[in-house]
């Protein structure tokens, strides 16, 4: 397999767009959560509903993506890559899946159970996701500019 399947590519980019939305428009749900914890009234907004719905959709898409990955496989790493780079790549990808599954779980638990602890875990996972995205993009740039291998073409239409 030279490229990811069209389904894998679509799921990757849809999750990417949904995650961007979650980060850009997270403030209303944070403010509402804080008000709820303090026992105060809050106004339900479309952004809060979308945050909850998109979190659930991310969970479903990531679970489906794992299933498709196991069933259909993924492109092989280039032969010239070192074993260590391949191991790091696998660790980062599976960490992505884990964090992207745990974020909606902890966020949902925080919101629906009004759990400050779950909210704190959710916030920590948000930071870990940013770190993983940074490593992911850095690796893409490393492969493109240093290794002279365009990994991006495997995840593009």
Backbone bond lengths (Angstrom), bond angles and torsions (degrees), N, CA, C in turn:
res aa  C-N    CA-C-N  psi(-1)  N-CA   C-N-CA  omega(-1)  CA-C   N-CA-C  phi
1 X - - - 1.450 - - 1.525 108.30 -
2 X 1.326 115.34 121.59 1.462 120.84 -178.17 1.523 112.44 -89.47
3 X 1.343 115.29 -33.64 1.462 121.20 -179.37 1.521 109.09 -127.67
4 X 1.325 114.68 163.85 1.450 119.52 169.71 1.525 107.85 -68.38
5 X 1.322 117.18 157.14 1.460 120.24 178.04 1.523 109.26 -70.41
6 X 1.320 116.22 161.18 1.468 120.67 178.17 1.528 110.60 -57.38
7 X 1.330 116.70 -40.34 1.458 120.24 178.81 1.527 110.97 -61.86
8 X 1.337 117.34 -44.79 1.464 120.57 178.35 1.524 111.17 -62.71
9 X 1.322 116.22 -40.11 1.466 120.44 179.67 1.529 110.26 -64.57
10 X 1.330 117.23 -46.53 1.468 120.46 178.99 1.525 111.05 -60.61
11 X 1.339 116.66 -45.80 1.465 118.92 -179.03 1.521 111.04 -63.47
12 X 1.330 117.70 -39.40 1.466 121.87 179.10 1.527 110.29 -58.50
13 X 1.331 117.00 -51.35 1.455 120.42 -174.29 1.525 112.42 -74.51
14 X 1.317 117.90 -31.68 1.467 119.52 175.35 1.526 109.96 -65.60
15 X 1.331 116.88 -44.73 1.469 120.21 177.81 1.526 109.50 -62.17
16 X 1.307 117.28 -42.31 1.462 121.53 178.33 1.534 110.51 -55.72
17 X 1.332 116.99 -49.62 1.467 121.67 -179.33 1.531 110.77 -63.49
18 X 1.320 116.98 -42.73 1.464 120.54 179.25 1.530 111.44 -64.08
19 X 1.323 117.20 -39.60 1.466 120.70 179.05 1.528 109.93 -65.84
20 X 1.327 117.19 -41.50 1.476 120.15 176.73 1.536 109.24 -58.17
21 X 1.333 116.52 -46.30 1.460 120.50 178.16 1.528 110.24 -57.54
22 X 1.340 117.22 -45.25 1.458 121.03 -177.91 1.527 111.37 -59.52
23 X 1.327 116.94 -39.94 1.464 120.44 -179.59 1.524 111.97 -73.28
24 X 1.320 116.67 -43.15 1.462 120.29 -175.66 1.530 111.36 -68.89
25 X 1.335 116.80 -38.21 1.464 120.26 -173.61 1.530 112.76 -112.49
26 X 1.316 117.32 36.88 1.471 119.41 -177.36 1.533 113.68 -87.34
27 X 1.307 117.52 -17.20 1.464 120.20 -172.96 1.535 114.03 -60.24
28 X 1.338 119.93 -41.52 1.471 118.43 179.84 1.532 113.43 -59.74
29 X 1.308 118.22 -38.53 1.462 118.96 -179.29 1.524 110.63 -74.00
30 X 1.320 117.42 -32.63 1.467 120.70 176.74 1.533 109.42 -64.75
31 X 1.314 116.59 -46.29 1.466 120.52 179.68 1.534 111.02 -63.51
32 X 1.335 115.91 -43.33 1.473 119.51 179.26 1.520 110.87 -64.82
33 X 1.323 117.53 -39.49 1.462 121.07 178.90 1.525 110.26 -62.58
34 X 1.334 116.28 -46.33 1.468 120.21 179.46 1.531 110.82 -59.99
35 X 1.325 117.25 -41.58 1.469 120.75 177.62 1.534 110.83 -63.98
36 X 1.300 116.78 -41.79 1.464 120.44 179.35 1.520 110.85 -63.38
37 X 1.330 116.97 -41.35 1.470 121.16 179.02 1.523 110.15 -61.63
38 X 1.329 116.85 -37.37 1.463 121.74 179.40 1.531 112.47 -80.22
39 X 1.338 116.70 -0.38 1.460 120.94 179.04 1.510 113.83 77.19
40 X 1.309 116.75 19.97 1.464 121.48 -177.97 1.529 109.84 -100.98
41 X 1.313 115.01 160.41 1.457 120.71 176.93 1.531 109.92 -75.01
42 X 1.308 115.10 152.13 1.457 121.38 175.74 1.519 107.37 -138.87
43 X 1.298 116.13 160.44 1.468 118.92 177.98 1.531 108.26 -101.03
44 X 1.316 114.06 126.49 1.456 120.78 177.49 1.523 108.16 -70.27
45 X 1.314 116.92 128.97 1.461 119.87 179.74 1.522 109.68 -121.53
46 X 1.305 114.36 164.58 1.467 120.52 176.72 1.522 110.41 -60.11
47 X 1.333 117.63 -38.00 1.470 120.39 -178.87 1.525 111.62 -64.23
48 X 1.321 117.56 -34.59 1.467 120.51 176.67 1.526 109.35 -66.31
49 X 1.318 116.48 -47.14 1.468 120.44 179.26 1.523 111.22 -61.50
50 X 1.334 116.44 -42.33 1.464 120.06 178.79 1.526 111.43 -64.85
51 X 1.320 116.83 -39.81 1.466 120.13 179.09 1.531 109.95 -59.77
52 X 1.316 116.62 -45.86 1.465 120.84 179.49 1.530 110.99 -65.54
53 X 1.321 116.67 -45.10 1.472 120.66 -178.98 1.530 111.22 -66.14
54 X 1.320 116.55 -44.48 1.461 119.48 -179.40 1.523 111.38 -66.93
55 X 1.328 117.27 -34.21 1.467 119.63 174.95 1.521 110.83 -60.17
56 X 1.334 116.34 -45.38 1.466 120.07 177.39 1.512 111.89 -63.32
57 X 1.336 116.74 -39.73 1.464 120.72 178.51 1.527 111.33 -65.48
58 X 1.324 116.78 -40.51 1.468 120.35 176.24 1.521 109.47 -59.21
59 X 1.332 117.11 -45.64 1.459 120.53 179.24 1.535 110.46 -56.56
60 X 1.321 116.71 -48.68 1.474 120.64 -178.25 1.525 111.92 -64.40
61 X 1.322 117.27 -42.27 1.461 120.52 179.88 1.530 111.98 -66.39
62 X 1.324 116.97 -39.51 1.462 119.76 179.37 1.530 110.28 -68.45
63 X 1.321 116.59 -41.55 1.469 119.54 176.87 1.529 109.95 -61.10
64 X 1.328 116.85 -42.91 1.470 120.63 177.76 1.520 110.43 -65.26
65 X 1.309 116.72 -38.42 1.469 120.28 -179.47 1.525 111.06 -64.53
66 X 1.318 116.93 -39.46 1.461 120.10 176.90 1.529 109.68 -63.02
67 X 1.323 115.96 -44.74 1.462 120.49 179.88 1.536 110.46 -60.47
68 X 1.332 117.44 -46.46 1.463 121.60 179.21 1.524 110.28 -63.38
69 X 1.316 117.01 -39.92 1.467 120.91 179.52 1.524 110.75 -61.43
70 X 1.323 116.09 -44.01 1.463 120.14 179.88 1.530 110.63 -67.09
71 X 1.336 116.28 -41.45 1.469 120.97 -177.51 1.529 113.16 -73.82
72 X 1.331 117.64 -42.58 1.462 121.18 -172.10 1.519 114.17 -105.63
73 X 1.317 116.89 -14.72 1.456 120.15 -179.47 1.514 112.66 82.43
74 X 1.315 114.45 -175.30 1.463 122.52 179.54 1.526 107.92 -137.45
75 X 1.328 116.48 162.21 1.471 118.57 177.39 1.528 111.21 -60.36
76 X 1.290 115.29 146.68 1.463 120.66 177.33 1.530 109.66 -70.29
77 X 1.326 114.66 152.71 1.461 119.19 173.72 1.523 108.00 -74.22
78 X 1.326 115.93 148.52 1.466 118.40 177.05 1.524 110.89 -57.14
79 X 1.328 116.50 144.09 1.462 121.67 -176.26 1.523 113.62 -58.77
80 X 1.335 116.30 -31.55 1.463 118.71 -175.76 1.522 113.98 -76.58
81 X 1.326 118.12 -5.59 1.459 120.64 -179.68 1.527 110.62 -73.51
82 X 1.290 114.25 141.70 1.460 120.42 177.56 1.529 109.98 -72.58
83 X 1.301 115.37 155.22 1.462 121.26 179.54 1.528 110.27 -58.79
84 X 1.321 117.11 -40.84 1.470 120.85 -179.26 1.535 111.40 -61.49
85 X 1.313 117.50 -41.52 1.467 120.92 179.37 1.526 109.72 -64.12
86 X 1.319 117.15 -40.47 1.467 120.59 178.25 1.524 111.43 -64.20
87 X 1.321 117.13 -40.39 1.466 120.41 178.51 1.525 111.35 -65.87
88 X 1.326 116.23 -42.12 1.461 120.31 178.01 1.531 109.65 -62.85
89 X 1.324 116.26 -42.44 1.456 120.61 178.75 1.523 111.50 -59.02
90 X 1.304 116.90 -46.76 1.470 120.28 178.78 1.529 111.04 -63.90
91 X 1.321 116.69 -41.44 1.469 120.21 179.78 1.524 110.97 -62.82
92 X 1.329 116.92 -41.91 1.463 120.37 -179.64 1.531 110.31 -67.20
93 X 1.332 117.11 -44.64 1.464 119.56 -179.49 1.530 111.71 -62.42
94 X 1.317 117.58 -45.74 1.470 119.52 -179.81 1.522 111.31 -70.41
95 X 1.331 117.02 -29.85 1.470 119.84 174.36 1.523 110.51 -66.38
96 X 1.336 116.28 -39.87 1.462 120.49 174.12 1.522 110.30 -54.89
97 X 1.308 115.98 -50.80 1.468 119.43 -178.36 1.526 110.86 -59.44
98 X 1.326 116.11 -45.08 1.463 119.66 -179.71 1.518 112.38 -61.68
99 X 1.325 116.52 -47.19 1.466 120.58 -178.75 1.529 110.32 -66.24
100 X 1.340 116.55 -41.32 1.463 119.74 -179.15 1.530 112.64 -69.57
101 X 1.324 117.67 -21.66 1.465 120.85 172.93 1.527 110.86 -82.94
102 X 1.321 116.22 -38.93 1.468 120.17 -177.77 1.524 113.42 -74.02
103 X 1.325 117.57 -30.72 1.468 119.61 -179.76 1.532 112.22 -59.03
104 X 1.325 119.75 -50.83 1.476 118.13 178.44 1.530 112.93 -66.35
105 X 1.317 117.13 -32.63 1.468 119.94 179.04 1.522 109.99 -65.52
106 X 1.331 116.82 -50.62 1.463 119.87 -178.40 1.523 111.25 -69.12
107 X 1.339 116.57 -37.73 1.462 119.63 177.95 1.522 111.43 -64.80
108 X 1.323 116.34 -43.99 1.461 120.26 178.34 1.514 111.87 -64.75
109 X 1.322 115.64 -41.76 1.463 119.36 178.85 1.531 110.00 -64.39
110 X 1.336 116.43 -42.82 1.470 119.97 178.65 1.528 110.07 -59.91
111 X 1.326 117.11 -47.65 1.457 120.80 -175.12 1.526 112.21 -69.77
112 X 1.327 116.24 -51.29 1.465 119.05 -172.36 1.529 113.54 -80.77
113 X 1.324 117.42 -25.22 1.467 120.64 176.87 1.526 112.03 -102.20
114 X 1.319 116.26 -1.81 1.458 123.12 -177.59 1.534 110.50 52.48
115 X 1.325 113.88 50.66 1.460 121.31 -177.48 1.526 110.84 -100.06
116 X 1.315 115.77 112.49 1.459 120.85 177.28 1.531 109.95 -65.57
117 X 1.317 117.61 -37.85 1.474 120.78 179.07 1.520 110.65 -60.97
118 X 1.330 116.77 -46.40 1.466 120.06 177.96 1.524 110.35 -63.11
119 X 1.330 116.62 -37.37 1.461 120.65 176.72 1.513 112.05 -62.47
120 X 1.331 116.74 -39.52 1.464 120.78 177.86 1.531 111.01 -66.16
121 X 1.324 116.24 -41.19 1.471 119.89 177.17 1.529 109.20 -63.91
122 X 1.322 116.45 -42.17 1.464 121.72 178.49 1.534 110.17 -57.59
123 X 1.321 116.97 -45.68 1.465 121.09 179.16 1.528 111.81 -64.05
124 X 1.322 116.90 -39.42 1.468 120.60 177.43 1.525 110.37 -63.56
125 X 1.324 116.15 -42.52 1.467 120.35 178.95 1.525 111.44 -64.32
126 X 1.325 117.52 -33.59 1.474 120.76 175.80 1.529 110.24 -59.16
127 X 1.323 115.83 -43.29 1.462 119.99 178.00 1.515 112.01 -65.74
128 X 1.322 116.41 -40.58 1.470 120.42 178.43 1.523 109.92 -63.88
129 X 1.329 117.22 -38.73 1.466 119.99 178.72 1.525 110.69 -63.04
130 X 1.316 117.30 -41.17 1.476 119.77 177.14 1.521 110.37 -61.34
131 X 1.328 116.50 -41.67 1.463 120.18 177.20 1.533 110.88 -61.53
132 X 1.324 117.26 -45.25 1.466 120.61 179.12 1.524 111.89 -62.81
133 X 1.325 116.94 -40.84 1.468 120.23 177.62 1.524 109.38 -62.33
134 X 1.324 117.26 -41.45 1.472 120.96 178.90 1.525 111.44 -61.94
135 X 1.314 116.50 -43.73 1.476 120.50 178.10 1.527 109.67 -64.53
136 X 1.318 116.51 -43.08 1.462 122.50 -178.74 1.537 111.32 -60.31
137 X 1.328 116.51 -49.52 1.459 120.95 -179.86 1.529 110.54 -67.68
138 X 1.321 117.24 -39.86 1.473 120.68 177.62 1.525 110.68 -61.04
139 X 1.319 116.75 -41.55 1.473 120.44 178.93 1.532 110.14 -64.58
140 X 1.325 116.48 -41.24 1.462 120.44 178.08 1.527 110.07 -59.42
141 X 1.324 116.31 -46.17 1.466 120.67 179.20 1.527 111.72 -66.65
142 X 1.325 117.46 -39.32 1.466 121.61 176.60 1.526 110.11 -58.31
143 X 1.332 115.61 -48.92 1.467 118.81 -178.67 1.523 111.71 -64.16
144 X 1.321 116.67 -37.38 1.459 119.76 -178.24 1.525 111.86 -71.17
145 X 1.344 117.15 -48.44 1.460 120.16 -173.45 1.527 114.22 -89.21
146 X 1.304 118.25 -34.54 1.468 121.14 -176.24 1.526 111.05 -95.13
147 X 1.328 116.01 -53.16 1.469 120.03 -177.96 1.519 112.51 -79.59
148 X 1.325 116.43 -14.00 1.468 122.17 -178.74 1.524 112.00 59.72
149 X 1.355 114.84 36.63 1.456 120.01 177.13 1.529 107.62 -124.18
150 X 1.317 117.22 125.05 1.455 121.69 -175.94 1.531 110.31 -89.53
151 X 1.333 115.73 86.01 1.461 120.08 178.05 1.521 112.04 -66.78
152 X 1.318 116.53 -25.39 1.460 121.12 -176.66 1.529 111.43 -58.72
153 X 1.322 117.16 -34.82 1.468 120.15 -177.02 1.528 112.03 -63.42
154 X 1.340 117.61 -20.75 1.469 120.44 179.01 1.515 111.71 -73.57
155 X 1.343 117.93 -22.53 1.457 122.01 -176.46 1.529 110.98 -114.68
156 X 1.321 116.89 21.03 1.458 121.21 178.34 1.512 108.63 -122.51
157 X 1.321 115.57 153.81 1.469 121.27 -177.76 1.473 107.91 -63.89
